[in-house]
Amino acid sequence: MTRRIAVVHGPNLNALGRREPEIYGSTTLAELDLLIAGWARELGVEARTFQSNHEGALIDHLHELVDVVDGVVLNPGALTHYSYALHDAVLATGLPTVEVHISNVRAREPWRRVSVVAPACRYTVFGRGIEGYRWALRRLLHVLDAPAEVVPYGEGPDRIAELRLPDGEGPHPVVVLLHGGFWRDPWTRDTLDAAAIELTRRGWATWNLEYRRVGAGGGWPATLHDVAAGIDALAEVDAPIDTGRIVLLGHSAGGHLALWAAARRRLPVGAPGAAPRVHPAGVVAVAPVADLAQAHRSGVGGDAVEAFLRRGPEDGSDRYAVADPRRLLPLGVPMALVHGEADDVVPPELSTSFADAAERAGDAVEVVLLPDVLHMAPVEPTDPAWRPVADAVARLTPPRRPAGSG
């Protein structure tokens, strides 16, 4: 049966296109609703939209959606910050709801950074512009069709991972997924939902890791501490997983984090992430920011590298020495780097030059360059560019050990 989704727009969203276009863009509400209809068709779902400037009308509409739709994408507008009545309505309906905001509300006025509605929702997407609605629709479908167990590995909302287990008794090999987004706050683990779900379908347990990001307490050294702690937490997870058969899969900035995490055994005592408890068997880095110093020189992601490390290579050489995978070679772990040749976000030269250096250092490394492929395609299972990524994960996953082999 086709999923039915309601998209509910709150106060002042009728003014899209003319209200502060430098913040909200030039797309009108009518144009946005047409985009939503198109995205819904691509996802194979039905979508209906509704907008009101009145709190009571929004609450009434949510109640009317019970037994009519399977879930809701909700932009509460300014009601986000004070409407406990809207929070209660989301809970009362029982409809899985994803909150969405066009702007990066966590980087604006202090009062905008608080959502009293978010605790009633399954997820929040923010700061991705109009496209955030597409991401919210995707996330809602993943929540509905392939729910994950949320496992905390530390304090705070961003120190969690989502665990999915395949069918069968196990113990299952594990893929740790590390999302990209240039380490910035608006980009979160939902960007690798589809990859996690597909890998789980193929027989891997997946551990889709969230971490603190720049703009939300992350960057140097918190992001590195989080990634290390999140991977090491697998040693304590009460699930039928095989921690001797772990592959790291990272995309973009997450590709950097995957390569860095594979090198943790080389870190000096006291460095963020040193003394790992869990050792990956291999790493698949997709469109990775594999060389931080080169990325900084080339302006990859604008000021992303300097914002992440809070230093440039000249005044922060000590940080680059323990955070840049290029500086940590040889990693001592088999690697596969997959990169689209048409990637206009992270240039493929970052992968090829890193691989050349890794080979010279004695590492086993494979580079797969994909003609005419853009940045996101290799982590989208519906795209042909995904196959080389899945194949690399399979090649780098060690065979299952015979029972009783220790």
C-alpha positions in Angstrom: 0.0 0.0 0.0 1.3 3.5 -0.9 2.4 5.5 2.1 0.5 8.7 2.7 2.3 11.7 4.1 1.0 15.1 5.2 3.2 18.2 5.0 2.0 20.9 7.4 3.3 24.5 7.2 3.0 26.8 10.1 2.7 30.6 10.5 4.2 33.0 7.9 5.2 30.2 5.5 2.5 31.6 3.2 5.0 34.5 2.8 7.8 32.4 1.4 9.4 34.0 -1.6 9.0 37.6 -0.3 9.8 37.2 3.4 13.5 37.7 4.1 14.6 35.9 0.9 18.2 36.1 2.1 17.3 33.7 4.8 14.4 31.7 3.4 15.1 31.8 -0.3 13.0 33.0 -3.2 10.8 29.9 -3.6 7.1 30.6 -2.9 4.8 28.3 -0.9 3.0 27.3 -4.1 6.3 26.4 -5.7 7.4 24.5 -2.6 4.2 22.5 -2.6 4.8 21.6 -6.3 8.3 20.5 -5.4 7.0 18.4 -2.5 4.5 16.7 -4.8 7.4 15.8 -7.2 9.7 14.6 -4.4 6.8 12.4 -3.1 6.3 10.9 -6.5 10.0 10.1 -6.7 9.8 8.4 -3.3 6.6 6.5 -4.3 4.4 8.1 -1.7 1.3 10.4 -1.7 1.7 13.8 -0.1 -0.8 16.4 0.9 0.0 19.9 2.1 -1.7 22.4 4.5 -0.7 25.8 5.8 -2.2 28.0 8.4 -1.1 31.0 10.5 -3.3 29.9 13.4 -2.2 27.6 16.1 -5.6 26.1 16.7 -6.1 25.4 13.0 -2.8 23.5 12.9 -3.8 21.5 15.9 -7.2 20.7 14.5 -5.6 19.6 11.2 -3.2 17.3 12.9 -6.0 15.6 14.7 -8.0 15.3 11.5 -5.0 13.4 9.9 -5.3 10.5 12.3 -6.2 7.3 10.4 -5.8 9.3 7.2 -2.0 9.5 6.8 1.0 7.4 7.9 3.2 10.3 9.1 3.7 14.1 9.1 6.4 16.5 8.1 5.9 19.6 10.2 7.4 23.1 9.9 5.9 24.8 13.0 7.3 28.3 12.1 7.7 30.5 15.2 5.3 28.2 17.1 8.4 25.9 17.3 9.7 28.0 20.2 6.7 28.2 22.5 3.7 26.1 21.5 3.5 23.3 24.0 -0.1 22.8 22.6 1.4 21.9 19.2 3.9 19.6 21.0 1.0 17.9 22.8 -1.0 17.6 19.6 1.9 15.7 17.9 2.0 13.3 20.8 -1.8 12.9 21.0 -2.1 12.0 17.3 0.6 9.3 17.6 1.6 10.0 14.0 5.4 9.8 13.4 6.5 13.3 12.7 9.6 14.9 11.4 10.2 18.6 12.2 11.7 20.7 9.4 13.1 24.2 9.2 14.4 26.0 6.1 17.0 28.1 7.9 19.7 27.0 10.3 17.7 27.9 13.4 20.6 26.7 15.7 22.8 29.5 14.3 20.3 32.4 14.6 18.9 34.4 17.6 19.0 32.5 20.9 15.2 32.2 21.1 15.1 30.5 17.8 17.5 27.8 18.9 15.0 26.2 21.3 12.2 23.9 19.9 9.5 22.8 22.4 8.0 20.7 19.5 11.1 18.7 18.7 10.8 16.3 21.7 7.5 15.1 20.3 9.0 14.4 16.9 11.1 11.6 15.6 13.7 13.8 14.0 14.5 17.4 13.0 16.0 18.6 9.7 17.2 22.2 9.6 19.4 24.5 7.7 19.2 22.8 4.3 17.0 25.4 2.6 13.9 24.3 0.7 15.6 21.0 0.0 15.2 20.2 3.7 11.6 19.2 2.9 12.9 16.5 0.6 15.3 15.2 3.3 12.5 15.3 5.8 10.3 13.2 3.6 13.1 10.7 3.1 13.8 10.5 6.8 10.1 10.0 7.6 9.9 7.1 5.2 12.9 5.5 6.7 11.4 5.9 10.2 8.2 4.2 9.0 9.7 1.4 6.9 13.0 0.6 8.6 13.1 1.8 12.2 16.4 1.6 14.0 17.3 1.2 17.7 18.8 4.4 19.0 21.8 3.7 21.2 23.5 6.4 23.3 27.3 6.2 23.7 27.6 9.4 25.7 25.7 12.4 27.1 23.8 14.8 24.9 21.5 14.5 21.8 24.3 14.1 19.3 26.2 11.3 21.0 24.1 8.4 19.7 24.1 5.8 17.0 21.3 4.0 15.2 21.6 0.2 15.2 19.9 -2.0 12.6 20.3 -5.8 12.6 19.8 -8.1 9.6 17.7 -11.2 9.6 19.3 -14.3 11.1 21.0 -15.2 14.4 24.4 -13.7 13.9 26.9 -12.8 15.0 26.7 -10.3 12.1 29.5 -8.3 10.5 29.2 -4.6 11.2 29.4 -1.5 9.0 30.0 1.8 10.9 28.6 4.7 8.8 30.0 8.2 9.2 28.1 10.9 7.5 29.5 14.0 5.8 28.5 17.6 5.6 31.9 19.2 6.1 31.5 18.5 9.9 28.8 21.2 10.0 25.7 21.2 12.3 22.9 21.0 9.7 24.1 17.7 8.1 23.4 14.6 10.2 23.2 10.9 10.0 19.9 10.8 8.0 22.0 11.4 4.9 23.2 7.8 5.2 19.9 6.3 6.1 19.3 4.7 2.8 22.9 3.2 2.7 22.4 1.8 6.2 19.1 0.2 5.3 20.4 -1.4 2.2 23.5 -2.8 3.9 21.3 -4.2 6.6 19.2 -5.9 4.0 22.4 -7.4 2.5 23.4 -9.0 5.8 25.4 -6.4 7.8 24.5 -4.9 11.1 24.8 -1.2 10.7 25.9 1.4 13.2 24.9 4.9 11.8 26.9 7.2 14.0 26.1 10.7 15.0 28.6 13.1 16.5 28.9 16.7 17.6 29.4 19.0 14.7 30.8 22.5 14.1 28.1 24.9 15.4 26.8 22.5 18.1 29.8 21.9 20.3 31.8 19.9 17.7 34.9 20.5 15.8 38.3 20.1 17.4 38.6 18.0 19.5 35.0 17.0 20.3 34.1 15.5 17.0 37.2 13.2 17.1 36.4 12.2 20.7 32.8 11.4 19.7 33.7 9.3 16.7 36.3 7.3 18.7 33.8 6.8 21.6 31.0 5.9 19.2 33.1 3.2 17.5 34.5 1.8 20.8 30.9 1.6 22.1 30.4 -1.4 19.8 32.5 -3.4 22.3 29.6 -3.0 24.8 26.6 -3.3 22.6 24.2 -6.1 23.6 23.5 -7.4 20.1 24.6 -10.4 18.0 27.5 -8.6 16.2 31.0 -9.6 15.4 33.4 -6.9 16.5 36.2 -8.7 14.6 34.5 -8.0 11.3 33.9 -4.2 11.3 34.2 -2.1 8.2 34.1 1.7 8.4 32.1 3.5 5.7 32.4 7.3 5.5 31.2 9.8 3.0 32.8 13.2 2.3 33.8 14.6 5.7 32.7 11.3 7.1 35.2 9.7 4.7 37.9 11.8 6.5 36.6 10.6 9.9 36.6 6.9 8.7 40.2 7.1 7.5 41.2 8.9 10.7 39.4 6.3 12.8 41.2 3.5 11.0 44.5 5.1 12.0 43.7 5.6 15.7 46.3 2.9 16.7 49.0 5.2 15.4 47.9 8.2 17.5 50.2 9.3 20.3 49.1 8.9 23.9 46.9 11.8 24.9 45.7 12.6 21.4 41.9 12.6 20.8 40.9 9.1 19.9 44.1 7.4 21.0 44.1 3.8 22.4 41.2 2.3 20.5 39.2 -0.6 22.0 37.7 -1.6 18.6 39.9 -2.2 15.5 38.3 -2.1 12.1 39.2 -4.7 9.5 38.9 -2.2 6.6 37.7 1.2 5.5 35.6 2.4 2.6 36.0 6.2 2.0 33.5 7.7 -0.4 34.4 11.1 -1.9 36.6 11.6 1.2 38.2 14.8 2.4 41.3 12.6 2.7 44.0 15.2 3.1 43.0 18.1 5.4 46.0 20.3 4.5 45.4 20.0 0.8 41.7 20.6 1.2 42.4 23.7 3.2 44.8 25.0 0.5 42.2 24.3 -2.2 39.3 25.9 -0.3 37.3 22.7 -0.3 34.1 23.5 1.5 35.1 27.1 1.9 36.5 27.5 5.4 35.3 24.0 6.5 38.7 22.6 7.4 39.8 25.6 9.4 36.4 25.8 11.1 36.7 22.1 12.0 40.2 22.3 13.5 40.0 26.0 14.5 43.4 26.4 12.9 45.1 26.5 9.5 48.0 24.2 8.7 50.5 26.9 9.5 49.4 27.8 13.0 47.8 24.4 13.8 50.4 21.9 12.7 50.0 19.9 16.0 46.3 19.5 15.3 46.8 18.4 11.7 49.4 15.9 12.9 46.8 13.9 14.8 43.6 14.7 12.8 44.8 14.5 9.1 44.8 10.9 7.7 47.5 11.9 5.3 49.8 12.7 8.2 49.0 9.3 9.8 50.0 7.0 7.0 50.5 4.1 6.9 47.1 3.4 8.4 47.8 -0.3 8.5 44.2 -1.2 7.4 43.0 -2.2 3.9 41.3 0.8 2.2 39.0 1.4 -0.8 38.4 5.0 -2.0 35.4 5.5 -4.2 35.1 8.9 -5.9 33.0 10.4 -8.7 35.1 12.0 -11.4 32.4 14.7 -11.8 32.3 15.5 -8.0 32.2 19.3 -7.7 32.1 19.3 -3.9 35.2 17.3 -3.0 37.6 17.0 -5.9 38.7 13.4 -6.8 42.3 14.5 -6.7 42.1 14.3 -2.9 41.5 10.6 -3.2 44.0 9.9 -5.9 46.9 11.8 -4.2 46.0 10.2 -0.8 46.0 6.8 -2.4 49.4 7.4 -4.0 50.9 8.4 -0.7 49.3 5.4 1.1 50.7 3.0 -1.4 54.2 4.5 -1.0 53.8 4.1 2.7 53.0 0.4 2.3 49.2 0.4 2.7 46.9 -1.8 0.7 44.6 0.7 -1.1 42.2 0.6 -4.0 40.9 3.6 -5.8 37.6 3.4 -7.8 37.0 6.5 -10.0 33.4 6.7 -11.4 33.0 8.6 -14.7 30.3 11.3 -14.7 29.3 10.7 -11.1 28.5 13.5 -8.7 29.1 13.8 -4.9 26.0 12.1 -3.4 25.4 9.4 -6.0 27.7 6.7 -4.6 25.8 6.6 -1.2 22.4 6.4 -2.8 21.5 2.7 -3.2 19.1 3.4 -6.1 22.0 4.9 -8.1 24.3 2.6 -10.2 27.2 4.4 -8.5 26.3 2.6 -5.2 27.4 -0.8 -6.5 31.1 -0.2 -6.3 30.7 1.0 -2.7 28.7 -2.1 -1.6 31.2 -4.3 -3.4 34.1 -2.7 -1.6 32.4 -3.2 1.8 31.9 -6.9 0.9 35.6 -7.3 -0.2 36.9 -5.7 3.0 34.6 -7.7 5.4 36.6 -10.6 6.7 35.0 -14.1 6.3 33.1 -15.4 9.2 35.3 -17.3 11.7 34.4 -21.0 12.2 32.6 -21.7 15.4 35.0 -22.4 18.3 38.0 -20.8 16.5 38.2 -18.1 19.2 
